[in-house]
Amino acid sequence: MTAIPGPKSQELLARKQAAVPPGIGVTLPVFVTRAGGGVVQDADGNSLIDFGSGIAVTNVGNAAPKVVERVQKQVADFTHTCFMITPYESYVRVCEKLNELTPGDHEKRTFLVNSGAEAVENAVKIARHATGRQAVVVFEHGYHGRTLLTMTLTAKNMPYKHRFGPFAPEVYRAPLAYPFRWPGGPDNCAEEAAAQAIDMISKQLGAENVAAVVLEPIAGEGGFIVPARGFLPRIAEFCRANGIVFVADEVQTGFARTGTLFACEDEGVVPDIITTAKGIAGGLPLAAVTGRAELMDEVHVGGLGGTFGGNPLACEAALGVLETIEEEDLVARARRIGDIMLPRLRALQERFGVIGDVRGRGAMIAIELVEPGTKEPNPAALQEIVRRCHAEGLLVLTAGTYGNVLRFLPPLVIPEHLLEEGLGILEKAIAAL
């Protein structure tokens, strides 16, 4: 209907700049008035195809009927009591469902918090308390949050860590099996990366001093890096053999996004603790820490919690999300999205040398942009493609340690004709380079 952004969005952007600090950046400055069905509508009447899902949050859509119905009913009953003061059933039901659905048939416990960073931070607290150890190992290209500890766990300096130090102590970083950029090539990537990580832990730290290894099954902000097959199981096996708590950070990968309910299921990896957030509650703030009962039960009364953790509205939303995933078989739907997108993107890779790599699983997919004929990162090409996509009404997101990855996270409920239309806009943008 207008240029992107249109006049009303530009007016609202000016108000934003006057009221909100510039540290809160905006990917696409169109102000949303309505969203759903894979479409975002803005204040100027423009409709954009959504390939972002609020960063993997609205897997079931922006206003899934079961989520809306449950939240509307709950908001009329009560909005808050604090579960630690006077509890309510919906919190317990969410925990029961996560204990049932997360990988492994061992006895589990779950508690609820507000954000992915808070979940990861609590997972580390539990691991340290249960093991009596202090060191935490994370991986290159990892992203775990913006709090002091999770910012320390995060690999990328700009914009997440720059000038925010000093950082938390006893955090160490190991190599990640990044097939596209592994010096020994993709065929040797899993074995060599795991060997290097284990060697670093054993020799530099001493496995007996490590409380936890925290790993994203697919690195999110780092560039949707799918570790070479065999890497995750080898790291998990090493942790089990050495009494180290293996924490799977599934904040971005969870809840059907990758074609399994949780990404670590793809290789049969069973974490000791799994952290979830983003897609858990259809857009309401909620996160969870689920772990082995013997670990979770170690923490003393009052050692875990928070005023808003497991808010009743968010709990009802989460129950609606889980119902929607099951009833609409969104796990299969995520695989179907991958089956549509990956061949189209690989065909573009054959045509355009600027696409160095196509990767992903289910509906969590990315392309890495390079200088043609090399593996040199090409962030300028990324920005131009993003600009053209946004101008033509396709909302896309960026990622990557080198600022050169275009990531795709369409809602799992997006109609296929919109998926195809969005891919057409993307193809046009790449061809225009």
Long-range contacts (C-beta under 8 A, 24 or more apart in sequence): 1-44, 1-45, 1-46, 2-44, 2-45, 2-46, 3-391, 4-28, 4-30, 4-46, 4-48, 4-390, 4-391, 4-393, 5-29, 5-30, 5-31, 5-42, 5-44, 6-30, 6-42, 6-43, 6-44, 6-45, 6-46, 7-44, 8-42, 8-43, 8-44, 9-42, 9-43, 9-44, 12-43, 25-159, 27-52, 27-395, 27-397, 27-398, 28-390, 28-395, 35-62, 35-63, 36-61, 36-62, 36-63, 37-61, 37-411, 37-413, 37-414, 37-415, 37-418, 38-410, 38-411, 38-413, 38-414, 38-415, 38-418, 38-419, 39-418, 40-395, 46-393, 47-393, 48-390, 48-393, 48-394, 48-395, 49-393, 49-394, 49-395, 49-418, 49-421, 49-422, 49-425, 50-395, 50-410, 50-411, 50-414, 51-394, 51-395, 51-396, 51-397, 51-408, 51-409, 51-410, 51-422, 52-395, 52-396, 52-397, 52-409, 53-279, 53-409, 53-410, 53-411, 54-283, 55-252, 55-278, 55-397, 55-409, 56-220, 56-252, 56-253, 56-257, 56-278, 56-279, 56-364, 56-409, 57-278, 57-279, 57-282, 57-283, 58-279, 58-282, 58-283, 58-411, 59-255, 59-256, 59-257, 59-279, 59-282, 59-321, 59-325, 59-330, 59-411, 59-412, 59-413, 60-279, 60-282, 60-320, 60-321, 60-324, 60-325, 60-328, 60-330, 60-411, 60-412, 60-413, 61-282, 61-411, 61-413, 62-282, 62-283, 62-411, 64-282, 64-320, 64-321, 64-324, 64-413, 66-320, 66-321, 66-323, 66-324, 67-281, 67-282, 67-283, 67-317, 67-320, 67-321, 67-324, 68-320, 69-320, 70-316, 70-317, 70-319, 70-320, 71-284, 71-313, 71-316, 71-317, 71-320, 73-316, 74-312, 74-313, 74-316, 75-313, 77-312, 78-312, 79-311, 79-312, 79-313, 80-308, 80-311, 80-312, 81-312, 82-307, 82-308, 83-112, 83-309, 83-310, 84-305, 88-312, 88-315, 90-312, 90-315, 90-316, 90-319, 91-310, 91-312, 91-315, 93-315, 93-319, 94-286, 94-288, 94-310, 94-315, 94-318, 94-319, 95-288, 95-290, 97-318, 97-319, 97-322, 98-276, 98-288, 98-290, 99-290, 101-261, 101-262, 101-322, 102-262, 102-274, 102-276, 102-290, 103-262, 103-264, 103-265, 103-269, 103-270, 103-271, 103-274, 104-270, 104-271, 104-292, 106-270, 106-292, 106-293, 107-292, 107-293, 107-294, 108-290, 108-291, 108-292, 108-293, 108-296, 109-290, 109-291, 109-293, 109-296, 109-297, 110-288, 110-289, 110-290, 110-291, 111-288, 111-289, 111-296, 111-304, 111-305, 111-309, 111-310, 112-286, 112-287, 112-288, 112-309, 112-310, 112-314, 112-315, 113-286, 113-287, 113-288, 113-289, 113-306, 113-309, 113-310, 114-285, 114-286, 114-287, 114-306, 114-308, 114-309, 114-311, 115-145, 115-277, 115-285, 115-287, 116-144, 116-145, 116-249, 116-251, 116-252, 116-275, 116-276, 116-277, 116-278, 116-287, 117-144, 117-145, 117-146, 117-147, 117-150, 118-145, 118-147, 118-287, 118-306, 118-309, 119-251, 119-275, 119-276, 119-277, 119-287, 119-288, 119-289, 120-144, 120-145, 120-149, 120-150, 120-153, 120-214, 120-247, 120-249, 120-251, 120-275, 121-145, 121-147, 121-149, 121-150, 122-275, 122-289, 122-304, 123-212, 123-214, 123-245, 123-247, 123-273, 123-275, 123-289, 123-291, 124-149, 124-153, 124-211, 124-212, 124-214, 124-247, 125-299, 125-303, 125-304, 126-245, 126-273, 126-289, 126-291, 126-295, 126-296, 126-298, 126-299, 126-304, 127-211, 127-212, 127-245, 127-247, 127-272, 127-273, 127-295, 128-211, 128-212, 129-298, 129-299, 129-303, 130-245, 130-294, 130-295, 130-298, 130-299, 131-211, 131-212, 131-243, 131-244, 131-245, 133-208, 133-209, 133-210, 133-211, 134-170, 134-209, 134-211, 135-170, 135-171, 135-172, 135-205, 135-209, 135-210, 135-211, 136-170, 136-171, 136-172, 136-210, 136-211, 136-212, 136-213, 136-214, 137-172, 137-173, 137-174, 137-197, 137-201, 137-205, 137-210, 137-212, 137-213, 137-214, 138-171, 138-172, 138-173, 138-174, 138-213, 138-214, 138-215, 139-173, 139-174, 139-175, 139-176, 139-197, 139-215, 139-216, 139-219, 140-173, 140-174, 140-175, 140-176, 140-178, 140-222, 140-401, 141-176, 141-178, 141-219, 141-222, 141-223, 141-225, 141-401, 142-173, 142-176, 142-214, 142-215, 142-216, 142-219, 142-222, 142-249, 143-216, 143-219, 143-220, 143-221, 143-222, 144-214, 144-216, 144-249, 144-251, 153-214, 154-221, 155-222, 155-401, 156-221, 156-222, 156-401, 172-200, 172-201, 172-204, 172-205, 174-200, 174-201, 175-200, 176-219, 176-222, 176-225, 176-227, 176-231, 177-227, 177-228, 177-231, 178-225, 178-227, 179-226, 179-227, 179-228, 179-359, 180-225, 180-356, 180-357, 180-359, 180-368, 180-375, 181-375, 182-228, 186-228, 189-228, 189-231, 190-227, 190-228, 190-229, 190-230, 190-231, 190-234, 191-230, 191-234, 193-227, 193-228, 193-231, 194-230, 194-231, 194-234, 194-235, 194-238, 197-235, 198-234, 198-235, 198-238, 201-238, 207-238, 207-242, 207-243, 207-244, 208-242, 208-243, 210-242, 210-244, 211-244, 211-245, 212-244, 212-245, 212-246, 212-247, 212-273, 213-239, 213-244, 213-245, 213-246, 213-247, 214-247, 214-249, 215-246, 215-247, 215-248, 215-249, 216-248, 216-249, 216-250, 216-251, 216-252, 216-253, 217-248, 217-249, 217-250, 217-253, 217-258, 217-262, 217-263, 217-264, 217-266, 217-269, 218-252, 218-253, 218-258, 218-263, 218-360, 218-361, 218-364, 220-251, 220-252, 220-253, 220-399, 221-399, 222-399, 222-400, 222-401, 223-366, 223-368, 223-399, 223-400, 223-401, 223-402, 223-404, 223-405, 223-407, 224-359, 224-360, 224-364, 224-365, 224-366, 224-399, 224-405, 224-407, 225-359, 226-359, 226-360, 226-361, 229-267, 230-267, 232-264, 232-267, 232-269, 233-267, 233-268, 233-269, 236-269, 236-270, 236-271, 239-272, 245-272, 245-273, 245-295, 246-271, 246-272, 246-273, 247-271, 247-272, 247-273, 247-274, 247-275, 248-273, 248-274, 248-275, 249-275, 250-274, 250-275, 250-276, 251-275, 251-276, 251-277, 251-278, 251-287, 252-278, 252-364, 253-364, 254-278, 254-279, 254-280, 255-279, 255-280, 255-321, 255-325, 256-325, 256-330, 256-331, 256-333, 256-334, 256-362, 256-412, 257-334, 257-362, 257-363, 257-364, 257-409, 257-412, 258-334, 258-361, 258-362, 258-363, 258-364, 259-331, 259-334, 259-335, 259-338, 259-361, 259-362, 259-363, 260-331, 260-362, 261-325, 261-331, 263-361, 263-364, 266-361, 279-321, 280-318, 280-321, 281-314, 281-315, 281-317, 281-318, 281-321, 282-317, 282-318, 282-320, 282-321, 283-317, 284-311, 284-313, 284-314, 284-317, 284-318, 285-311, 285-314, 286-310, 286-311, 286-314, 286-315, 286-317, 286-318, 328-413, 330-412, 330-413, 333-363, 333-412, 333-413, 334-362, 334-363, 334-412, 335-362, 337-362, 337-363, 337-410, 337-412, 337-414, 337-419, 338-362, 338-363, 338-365, 340-416, 340-419, 340-420, 340-423, 341-365, 341-408, 341-419, 341-423, 344-423, 344-427, 345-423, 348-426, 348-427, 348-430, 352-430, 352-431, 352-433, 354-378, 354-381, 354-430, 354-433, 355-430, 360-408, 363-408, 363-409, 363-410, 363-412, 364-407, 364-408, 364-409, 365-407, 365-408, 366-399, 366-400, 366-405, 366-406, 366-407, 366-408, 367-405, 367-406, 368-400, 368-404, 368-405, 369-404, 369-405, 369-406, 370-404, 377-402, 377-403, 377-404, 378-404, 379-403, 379-404, 381-433, 382-406, 384-429, 384-432, 384-433, 385-426, 385-429, 385-430, 385-433, 388-428, 388-429, 388-432, 389-425, 389-426, 389-429, 392-425, 392-428, 392-429, 393-425, 394-422, 394-425, 394-426, 394-429, 396-426
